[in-house]
Amino acid sequence: MRAAINTLSVIPGHVGGGETYLVNLVREMLLQVSPADTVVLLLTRGNCGLFSDVGENAKRIVLPFAGRRRAARLLVEHLALPFLLPALGVEVLLSPGNAVPVLSGVRHVLALQSMHYRFVPDEMARSRVLYFRTMVPMAAGRSYLTLCMSKDLEQALLDVAPGAAGRTRVVYEGAQLDEFSPEGPAIEPGGYLLYVSSLNPFKRPDSAIRALAALRKEGFEPPPLKLVGRPDPRDRERVLRVATEEGVPDLVEIVGVVPHAELPRWYRGARLLVYPSAVETFGLPPLEAMACGLPVVASNRTSVPEITGDAAINVDPDDIPELAGAIRRVLSDEGLRGTLRTRGFANVRRFTWEEAGRATLSALREAAGGDRGELLCPHPGHG
C-alpha cells in the first residue's frame, strides 16, 4: 500500500483538537506501518516541524506555502493534489479536513472531525458554512470509507449523506496516558475549577460562569474558574462581560493558551473540570482530566456522554440550576468524587491512539485494495 495523509489543515497552535488528533494519529500509524507500506505526508512549511521524525516507511512532501491562508490551502487541495498524488504513485489519500479533493486519481478515506457548520452555523463565517454544506455530503459520497470520531457524528453524517450508509466507521481518538496521569506537579493544588476549551459561545463558558453566580446566590461559595484555551478577542470580551453582569468577575480568570506539556499540571491542580460544551464530535479534555484523576461535570449533548460514559456527571449545559447543582454535588461529596475518579481511570482505557492507528491503517489498506471503481475518481484530463 502507498498511502498519503493530507495534513495541510493543521496550523500549529491554531486548530486545537485537530492538531492533537493528527499528530498522535500519524505517530501511531508510523509505528505500526508494515515494511511493505509507504506513507506520504503532505506538509506545509508551517507544520512540517510537527512531523519531523517519521521513520523509514514515510516520505515527507513539504509544499511551498505556510498553510495559514485557507484560500491558498483549498486551491492546493483541489487543484494541485489531483496531479501530484498519481505522480507520487499514491493509491489512497487520508483526508482529515472534512473534505476530499474534488478530483483525484486515487481512492479516498475521509476522516470526518466535525459538522459544526450544521449545528452552529451562526458561529461560523457564511462562506465556510456554504463550503462544508456542499463538500461534506459530497466527500462522504465519493470516499471509499468515512471515519467518524464518534457514533453521534456518524449519525449526523448519515442524516445529510444517506448514500454513505455501509461505508462509515467509528474510530475514536485516544487518551494520552503517557502524558496525562495523577502523578506529577500541579498548579495551585485544589484551588480552582477548570475549563479547557475555546471560548466560542457553543462551548458554553457563559453557562459555567452563570452556574458560579447561581451558587454564590445560594450561599455556596465556589472556587474560582480558570479558563484555559484559545480566547478570540470578541469571545474574551463577551465572557468578561458575562462575569461582570453576573456579579462574579472575581471568580473568573481567562488563562489563555498554555503549552500542551503543561496541561497535566492544570488538571492535577483543579478540583473538577467543567465541560459544558453543547456541540462536540469527540471531546478530549474530559478524558485528559479523568486520566489525571480529576472529576468531571460535562454536557449531555452530542458526543459528550458517549465519550464520558458513566465517569462524569452529565447535565444540560443550558439548564443553569442543573449545572450549578452538579458542580455543588461534586465539590461537597467526597464519596462521589472518589467514585468518579475510579470510573474515570477505567473509562479512559477505552480510548487508545494505538487502536485509532490500527483502525485507520486497516481502512487505508482496504481502500487501496478495494474494487469500488465508481469511487476511484478520474484523473484530471482523463475523463
MIBAMAR-612481 format. One record per residue: residue number from 0; x, y, z of N, C-alpha, C in turn. Coordinates in steps of 0.02 Angstrom, whole numbers. Each point is the difference from the previous one (the first is absolute). Example, Ala and Ser with C-alpha at 12.3 -4.5 7.8 and 13.67 -1.06 7.14 Angstrom:
residues 2
0 660 -284 390 -45 59 0 45 60 0
1 -18 53 -36 42 59 3 -39 55 37
This chain:
residues 383
0 42 -60 0 -42 60 0 44 63 0
1 -18 47 -40 33 66 0 -54 52 13
2 -1 26 62 -53 46 22 30 68 13
3 -41 51 -10 19 69 18 -47 26 54
4 26 44 42 -40 32 52 4 75 -10
5 -57 31 -8 -5 72 -10 0 35 68
6 56 33 18 4 37 63 -7 75 -10
7 -20 22 -59 4 71 -17 -45 44 43
8 -51 -28 31 -45 41 42 28 12 69
9 55 -32 18 29 7 67 46 61 2
10 -18 48 43 41 59 11 22 -2 73
11 63 -10 15 21 -9 70 -26 55 46
12 -32 -21 54 -25 47 49 -65 34 -17
13 -31 -17 -58 -60 36 -21 -61 -46 -9
14 9 -65 -3 -57 -43 -15 -16 -48 56
15 29 9 59 -19 -36 59 -2 -75 -8
16 -62 -28 9 -8 -72 -3 19 -31 -66
17 -7 39 -56 19 -27 -65 74 -14 -3
18 41 43 29 72 -11 2 16 -60 44
19 -30 -3 59 13 -57 46 -18 -65 -34
20 -57 -1 -34 -23 -60 -34 51 -24 -52
21 19 44 -45 41 -22 -56 72 -16 21
22 28 39 46 69 -14 22 3 -68 34
23 -47 -15 44 1 -64 34 -18 -58 -46
24 -47 11 -45 -20 -53 -46 58 -18 -47
25 32 50 -29 56 -13 -45 57 -35 36
26 16 23 60 53 -33 39 -15 -74 10
27 -61 -16 18 -17 -70 13 -3 -40 -64
28 -26 29 -54 -2 -36 -64 70 -18 -24
29 47 47 9 68 -13 -24 36 -52 43
30 -22 -8 63 28 -53 42 -26 -69 -22
31 -59 -1 -30 -31 -64 -17 7 -19 -74
32 18 48 -42 -1 -13 -72 48 -56 -17
33 -19 -41 -48 41 -57 -20 56 22 -46
34 56 -38 -2 56 17 -44 -20 1 -74
35 -55 -34 -16 -23 -1 -70 -40 61 -18
36 -18 41 50 -41 59 -11 43 63 -1
37 -25 51 -34 30 67 1 -54 51 15
38 15 46 45 -46 54 17 32 66 -21
39 -36 37 -41 23 66 -24 -36 53 41
40 38 41 35 -29 54 40 2 65 -42
41 -58 28 -13 -5 63 -36 -1 56 51
42 54 39 3 11 49 52 3 71 -29
43 -1 49 45 12 70 -19 64 23 35
44 24 57 -22 58 29 34 -15 16 72
45 -65 13 14 -19 19 68 -6 -58 48
46 -17 -60 -25 -12 -56 47 50 -57 -6
47 50 7 -44 45 -57 -11 39 -18 63
48 10 48 46 34 -15 62 -37 -47 45
49 -66 -5 -9 -40 -46 41 11 -73 -20
50 25 -10 -60 7 -68 -27 72 -10 -24
51 48 13 44 70 -1 -20 31 -70 3
52 -20 -41 49 30 -66 9 -49 -52 -27
53 6 -17 -64 -51 -41 -32 23 -72 -15
54 63 -16 7 22 -68 -11 10 -18 -73
55 18 -63 -11 19 -23 -67 -58 -10 -48
56 -59 -13 26 -57 -15 -43 -43 60 -17
57 27 59 14 -38 61 -14 41 46 -44
58 -36 37 -42 32 49 -45 -33 67 13
59 39 51 13 -25 67 13 1 41 -64
60 -59 30 -16 -4 47 -57 -22 67 30
61 46 47 2 -14 66 28 -20 47 -57
62 -63 19 -1 -26 43 -53 18 73 14
63 12 40 -51 29 67 9 -50 53 21
64 -35 -11 55 -42 53 28 -6 -14 75
65 -17 52 39 1 -5 73 -62 -33 28
66 -56 2 -36 -61 -33 23 -48 43 38
67 19 63 15 -44 42 41 -58 30 -40
68 8 5 -65 -53 28 -41 -44 -56 -28
69 -62 1 22 -46 -54 -18 -10 -5 -76
70 -6 58 -33 -12 -1 -73 58 -34 -36
71 61 15 20 58 -31 -32 0 -75 11
72 -17 -21 61 -1 -72 15 -52 -35 -43
73 -59 29 -7 -53 -32 -39 20 -6 -73
74 34 50 -25 23 -4 -70 49 -57 -9
75 46 -8 48 49 -55 -3 -36 -67 4
76 -46 -6 47 -34 -63 10 -41 -20 -62
77 -36 46 -27 -47 -17 -54 29 4 -70
78 53 39 -9 28 8 -67 69 -30 -9
79 41 -1 53 68 -26 -7 5 -75 18
80 -33 -20 54 5 -70 20 -24 -49 -53
81 -53 16 -39 -21 -48 -52 56 -18 -49
82 48 45 -10 57 -15 -44 58 -31 38
83 10 23 62 58 -22 39 -6 -72 23
84 -59 -20 24 -8 -66 30 14 -57 -49
85 -30 0 -60 17 -54 -47 74 0 -19
86 30 59 -4 71 4 -18 44 -32 54
87 -24 2 63 37 -30 55 -15 -74 8
88 -45 -27 -42 -18 -70 6 -46 -16 57
89 -34 51 26 -45 -9 57 -63 -37 -21
90 -21 -48 40 -61 -39 -13 -60 26 38
91 12 26 60 -57 21 42 22 60 41
92 -46 48 8 14 62 37 -45 3 62
93 31 13 58 -37 13 62 -8 75 7
94 -63 23 2 -15 72 4 -35 14 66
95 34 32 48 -32 15 64 -31 70 5
96 -4 37 -55 -25 68 2 -73 7 -17
97 -40 -54 7 -72 0 -12 -20 6 -73
98 50 -7 -45 -15 1 -72 56 -37 -36
99 -13 -21 -61 51 -32 -41 6 41 -64
100 57 -7 -36 7 37 -64 -57 -16 -48
101 -22 51 -36 -57 -10 -45 17 -47 -57
102 64 -2 -19 23 -47 -50 64 -32 25
103 6 -65 -11 63 -33 19 -1 -71 -26
104 56 -21 -29 4 -67 -27 18 -52 52
105 -21 10 62 12 -49 53 -64 -10 39
106 -1 -52 40 -58 -10 44 8 43 62
107 -56 13 32 0 45 58 -25 -36 62
108 30 17 57 -28 -15 65 -7 68 35
109 -61 18 16 -15 64 32 -1 -10 75
110 39 40 37 -3 0 73 -41 61 21
111 -62 -11 17 -46 55 16 9 20 73
112 21 62 12 14 23 67 -54 46 29
113 -40 29 -43 -53 43 27 -53 13 -52
114 -59 19 25 -54 25 -43 -30 62 32
115 44 43 25 -23 60 34 -40 46 -46
116 13 -5 -65 -37 41 -47 -75 -14 5
117 -17 -61 21 -71 -20 5 -30 18 68
118 41 -5 53 -26 9 67 3 73 24
119 52 36 -20 7 70 22 19 45 -59
120 -42 2 -51 17 40 -60 7 74 15
121 -35 25 51 4 71 16 67 19 29
122 39 -48 21 65 14 31 58 -13 -49
123 -17 -7 -64 51 -10 -51 -10 50 -56
124 53 14 -36 -7 44 -59 -47 -33 -50
125 -41 41 -32 -50 -27 -47 34 -39 -57
126 59 23 -22 35 -35 -54 20 -70 21
127 21 -8 64 20 -66 24 -61 -46 6
128 -56 28 23 -61 -40 6 -20 -27 -69
129 0 45 -50 -20 -21 -68 49 -51 -28
130 65 9 13 50 -46 -25 -11 -70 29
131 -5 -5 66 -7 -66 31 -69 -31 -12
132 -51 43 -6 -66 -27 -15 0 -36 -67
133 41 23 -46 7 -33 -65 50 -57 2
134 58 13 32 55 -47 -5 -7 -62 43
135 -28 6 60 -2 -58 45 -43 -57 -30
136 -62 13 -21 -38 -55 -31 33 -26 -63
137 28 45 -41 33 -22 -61 61 -43 16
138 40 22 48 61 -37 18 -17 -69 28
139 -51 -4 42 -21 -65 27 -26 -46 -55
140 -35 30 -47 -27 -40 -55 54 -26 -46
141 55 36 -7 53 -19 -46 55 -40 34
142 1 -3 66 55 -34 35 -15 -75 7
143 53 -39 -5 -7 -72 8 -25 -16 70
144 29 35 50 -22 -6 69 2 69 32
145 -44 12 48 2 61 41 8 -21 73
146 52 26 31 13 -14 70 -29 56 42
147 -42 -17 48 -33 49 43 28 -5 71
148 7 57 33 31 1 66 -47 -25 55
149 -64 -8 -15 -48 -24 50 -61 -27 -35
150 -41 -39 36 -62 -25 -28 -48 58 -14
151 1 49 44 -44 58 -10 17 36 -65
152 65 8 -14 20 33 -62 -18 -43 -60
153 7 -66 6 -18 -45 -54 -74 8 -18
154 -43 4 50 -72 8 -14 -14 67 -32
155 34 53 24 -9 66 -29 20 0 -74
156 54 -36 -16 21 -4 -70 -52 -36 -42
157 -25 -56 25 -48 -39 -39 -65 38 -10
158 -15 47 44 -60 41 -8 5 44 -63
159 62 22 -17 8 43 -58 30 -36 -60
160 27 -60 12 31 -39 -55 -22 -73 7
161 -64 -14 -11 -24 -69 8 34 -49 -47
162 27 26 -56 35 -44 -47 64 -30 27
163 25 28 56 61 -27 30 -14 -59 46
164 -62 -18 9 -18 -56 44 38 -63 -21
165 28 -35 48 39 -60 -13 73 14 -14
166 17 65 -6 69 19 -14 26 48 53
167 -25 -5 61 24 41 56 25 -46 55
168 49 25 37 25 -36 59 14 51 55
169 -13 -21 61 17 42 57 70 -18 23
170 44 49 -1 69 -9 24 12 55 52
171 -1 -19 63 8 49 53 72 27 3
172 7 60 26 66 26 16 26 -36 62
173 61 16 20 31 -34 56 12 47 59
174 7 -30 59 21 37 59 75 -10 8
175 36 54 13 73 -2 4 22 -17 72
176 -6 -64 16 15 -21 68 74 6 17
177 42 5 -51 72 9 14 15 72 22
178 -45 46 -15 10 70 19 -46 23 57
179 -60 -27 3 -50 22 49 -8 -55 53
180 18 17 62 -5 -47 55 -5 40 65
181 -20 -32 56 -7 37 63 67 19 30
182 54 -34 -19 65 13 30 35 57 -35
183 29 45 40 38 55 -28 -19 66 31
184 33 54 -21 -13 66 28 -69 26 -19
185 -25 47 40 -67 28 -11 1 76 9
186 -47 33 -33 -10 72 8 -48 12 58
187 20 35 51 -45 19 56 -44 -59 21
188 26 -53 27 -39 -60 14 -65 14 38
189 -56 -24 -29 -65 4 32 -29 69 5
190 25 47 -39 -21 69 11 -49 28 -50
191 -21 -38 -52 -40 31 -52 -41 -53 -39
192 -50 25 -36 -35 -40 -50 34 13 -67
193 -2 -49 -44 36 6 -63 -48 -9 -59
194 11 41 -51 -35 -3 -64 54 -2 -53
195 0 -51 -44 51 -6 -52 -35 -3 -68
196 2 54 -36 -29 3 -67 5 72 -25
197 -22 11 -61 -5 69 -25 -58 34 36
198 -7 64 -11 -54 38 32 -58 12 -48
199 -4 -38 -54 -56 6 -47 -66 -8 37
200 -52 35 -20 -65 -6 34 -25 -72 6
201 9 -42 -53 -27 -68 4 37 -43 51
202 59 22 22 35 -36 53 -30 15 69
203 -42 50 4 -38 20 59 43 19 61
204 54 40 -9 32 26 60 -46 46 39
205 -46 33 -36 -48 44 34 -42 -39 50
206 -19 -62 -18 -40 -41 46 39 -16 63
207 65 -15 -8 41 -15 58 3 60 47
208 7 60 -29 4 61 41 -67 12 36
209 -55 -8 -37 -65 10 31 -14 -51 55
210 27 -60 -7 -7 -51 52 36 22 64
211 59 30 -8 36 26 59 -40 54 34
212 -31 44 -40 -40 54 29 -60 -29 37
213 -31 -52 -28 -57 -32 33 21 -30 67
214 58 -31 2 25 -30 62 12 54 53
215 30 55 -21 13 54 48 -65 28 27
216 -51 7 -42 -64 25 23 -33 -47 50
217 15 -65 -8 -27 -50 47 37 -1 67
218 55 38 4 40 0 61 57 -50 -1
219 11 -33 -58 55 -48 -7 55 34 -39
220 56 12 31 55 37 -33 44 -49 -39
221 -2 2 -67 39 -46 -40 72 24 -7
222 46 -44 -17 68 21 -17 -2 41 -65
223 53 37 -14 3 38 -63 4 -48 -59
224 -21 25 -57 1 -39 -63 56 26 -44
225 46 -45 -19 54 18 -45 -15 -29 -69
226 -2 44 -50 -17 -21 -68 65 -4 -41
227 16 -62 -21 61 -13 -38 -20 -17 -71
228 29 37 -48 -16 -13 -70 8 64 -40
229 -10 -6 -65 10 56 -45 -56 51 7
230 14 62 21 -52 50 9 -2 50 -58
231 -46 -8 -47 -11 51 -50 -18 65 37
232 27 58 -23 -13 62 36 -75 15 12
233 -41 -15 -50 -72 13 9 -29 -46 53
234 23 -63 0 -26 -47 50 25 19 70
235 63 22 5 26 22 64 -43 57 28
236 -15 48 -43 -40 58 22 -69 -23 24
237 -30 -47 -37 -66 -24 19 1 -36 67
238 50 -43 9 5 -39 62 10 46 60
239 45 49 -7 11 46 56 -62 43 14
240 -37 17 -52 -61 39 9 -52 -42 38
241 -6 -64 -17 -47 -44 35 20 -5 74
242 65 -8 13 23 -6 69 -18 63 40
243 7 58 -31 -16 63 34 -75 6 11
244 -39 -15 -52 -73 4 5 -27 -46 54
245 32 -59 7 -23 -49 49 28 13 70
246 43 50 6 27 17 65 55 -45 25
247 35 -35 -46 53 -45 22 66 12 -38
248 19 62 -14 63 10 -36 60 -25 39
249 -6 -2 67 55 -24 42 9 -76 -4
250 -51 -35 -29 3 -73 -4 21 -25 -70
251 16 46 -45 13 -20 -69 69 25 -21
252 42 -46 -23 66 18 -26 10 -34 -68
253 11 40 -51 15 -27 -67 76 -10 -4
254 21 -62 2 72 -16 -1 27 5 -71
255 -40 -20 -49 22 -3 -69 34 -65 -17
256 36 -1 -55 33 -61 -23 60 -16 44
257 7 -63 21 59 -23 36 33 -55 -42
258 65 -7 5 33 -54 -38 -30 -68 18
259 -6 -43 -51 -30 -65 10 33 -39 57
260 65 6 6 37 -37 52 -18 23 70
261 -29 61 7 -18 26 66 -71 -18 20
262 -41 -24 -48 -70 -15 16 -9 -48 59
263 40 -54 5 -10 -45 58 6 36 66
264 43 50 6 8 37 63 -65 38 17
265 -34 25 -52 -62 36 13 -55 -48 21
266 -3 -59 -31 -51 -49 21 14 -23 72
267 62 -14 16 16 -27 67 -16 51 55
268 5 64 -16 -12 51 51 -73 18 11
269 -44 -22 -45 -70 20 4 -40 -44 47
270 -59 23 18 -47 -40 41 -48 -38 -44
271 -18 30 -57 -39 -37 -50 4 36 -66
272 -13 -37 -54 -5 28 -67 -72 15 -16
273 -14 61 -22 -67 18 -24 4 2 -76
274 -40 -43 -32 3 -7 -73 -71 4 -28
275 -27 60 -7 -71 8 -18 -13 6 -74
276 46 -20 -43 -6 10 -72 -64 -31 -28
277 -36 39 -40 -63 -23 -28 10 -39 -65
278 58 8 -32 13 -34 -64 71 -27 1
279 7 -66 -2 65 -32 -5 -6 -61 -45
280 54 -13 -37 2 -61 -40 42 -53 32
281 39 18 50 34 -48 43 6 31 70
282 52 39 12 8 33 64 56 -31 42
283 62 23 -11 58 -27 37 6 24 72
284 -16 63 16 13 23 69 -30 -43 55
285 -62 -26 -6 -23 -44 54 43 -62 10
286 27 -28 -55 43 -59 7 66 19 31
287 28 57 -20 62 23 30 -9 11 75
288 -56 30 19 -14 12 70 -6 -66 38
289 -38 -47 -27 -8 -65 32 66 -36 9
290 44 5 -50 65 -33 4 42 29 56
291 -14 64 18 36 33 55 -37 -8 67
292 -54 -38 0 -38 -12 62 -46 56 19
293 -19 43 -48 -43 58 14 -73 -16 -15
294 -46 12 47 -71 -9 -14 -24 47 -55
295 -52 -20 -36 -24 38 -58 -75 12 6
296 -21 62 -10 -69 18 -12 -4 23 -72
297 -41 -34 -40 2 11 -72 -70 6 -29
298 -3 21 -62 -62 7 -38 -30 -69 -14
299 -65 0 -12 -34 -61 -21 -19 2 -74
300 35 44 -38 -17 10 -71 50 -35 -46
301 -23 -13 -60 39 -29 -56 42 -58 24
302 66 2 -13 42 -59 15 24 -3 72
303 -10 52 39 32 4 66 -19 -59 45
304 -64 -17 10 -15 -57 43 25 -66 -28
305 5 -5 -66 28 -61 -31 73 -9 21
306 37 54 5 71 -3 17 10 -6 76
307 -39 35 39 10 -1 72 -28 -63 33
308 -49 -33 -33 -29 -60 30 -31 15 67
309 12 -45 48 -28 9 67 50 34 47
310 52 30 -28 54 27 40 -5 75 11
311 -56 30 -20 -9 72 10 -72 13 21
312 -13 58 27 -68 24 12 -19 40 -62
313 -47 -26 -39 -21 32 -63 -65 37 10
314 -1 65 -19 -58 42 10 -13 42 -62
315 -59 29 -3 -18 46 -54 40 65 10
316 43 17 -47 42 60 9 -38 65 0
317 -63 -1 -22 -41 60 0 -46 4 60
318 1 -51 42 -39 0 62 46 21 57
319 2 64 14 48 26 49 -9 -29 70
320 -61 -6 25 -8 -31 66 26 -72 1
321 -12 -38 -54 24 -69 -3 77 -2 -1
322 30 44 -39 73 2 -4 29 21 67
323 -29 51 30 25 23 66 -7 -55 52
324 -57 -36 -2 -10 -54 48 50 -56 -8
325 18 -16 -62 49 -53 -12 69 21 26
326 19 63 -11 64 24 26 0 -3 76
327 -54 22 31 -4 -1 73 4 -71 27
328 -34 -47 -32 1 -70 23 71 -27 0
329 35 10 -54 68 -28 -5 46 33 50
330 -5 66 8 43 35 48 -15 -21 72
331 -62 -18 14 -22 -13 69 4 -73 21
332 3 -45 -48 -6 -71 14 65 -37 -15
333 38 -14 53 65 -33 -9 -9 -70 -30
334 -53 -35 21 -12 -67 -27 -14 1 -75
335 -39 50 -22 -15 7 -71 64 15 -38
336 42 43 27 64 15 -34 42 -63 -8
337 1 -42 52 38 -62 -4 -28 -48 -52
338 -67 -3 -4 -32 -43 -50 16 24 -71
339 -5 65 -11 14 27 -66 74 -10 -19
340 43 6 49 71 -11 -13 13 -71 -22
341 -29 -48 37 10 -71 -17 -30 -16 -69
342 -60 24 -12 -32 -12 -66 39 34 -56
343 28 58 15 37 36 -51 62 -38 -22
344 37 -29 47 58 -40 -19 -19 -58 -44
345 -58 -31 14 -23 -56 -41 -23 24 -68
346 -34 57 -2 -29 25 -63 54 17 -51
347 54 32 22 50 23 -48 34 -59 -35
348 -2 -58 31 32 -58 -31 -38 -25 -61
349 -60 26 -11 -38 -18 -61 29 34 -62
350 41 51 10 22 42 -56 76 0 -5
351 28 -29 -52 72 -2 -8 19 22 -71
352 56 36 -5 25 18 -66 25 -61 -37
353 21 -51 37 21 -62 -33 -57 -30 -40
354 -60 -2 29 -58 -27 -35 -21 46 -57
355 3 66 11 -17 47 -53 47 -8 -60
356 64 -8 13 48 -10 -54 -12 -65 -37
357 -14 -54 38 -13 -65 -31 -61 3 -45
358 -55 30 25 -62 3 -38 7 43 -62
359 38 55 6 9 44 -58 43 -33 -53
360 54 -33 20 41 -37 -48 -41 -54 -34
361 -42 -35 38 -43 -52 -29 -46 29 -53
362 -28 59 14 -45 32 -48 37 20 -64
363 61 25 8 39 20 -58 19 -61 -43
364 19 -55 33 17 -60 -38 -60 -27 -37
365 -58 2 33 -61 -25 -32 -17 43 -61
366 8 66 7 -15 44 -56 50 -9 -56
367 64 -8 16 51 -8 -52 -11 -63 -40
368 -26 -52 31 -12 -63 -35 -71 -11 -20
369 -42 52 8 -72 -8 -12 -17 -3 -73
370 -64 -17 -13 -22 -7 -69 -61 44 -16
371 -11 52 41 -56 45 -15 23 50 -53
372 -1 -21 -61 26 41 -54 -34 67 -5
373 -63 4 19 -35 63 -7 26 52 50
374 38 -23 50 27 46 49 73 18 -14
375 27 -24 -55 66 20 -22 -10 55 -51
376 11 62 21 -16 57 -43 50 6 -55
377 -22 18 -60 46 5 -56 52 54 11
378 60 -14 -25 53 49 1 -19 58 -47
379 15 62 19 -16 56 -43 27 -10 -70
380 -43 11 -48 21 -7 -69 -10 -69 -29
381 -24 -48 42 -11 -68 -24 -74 -18 -3
382 -44 49 7 -71 -12 -8 -32 -32 60
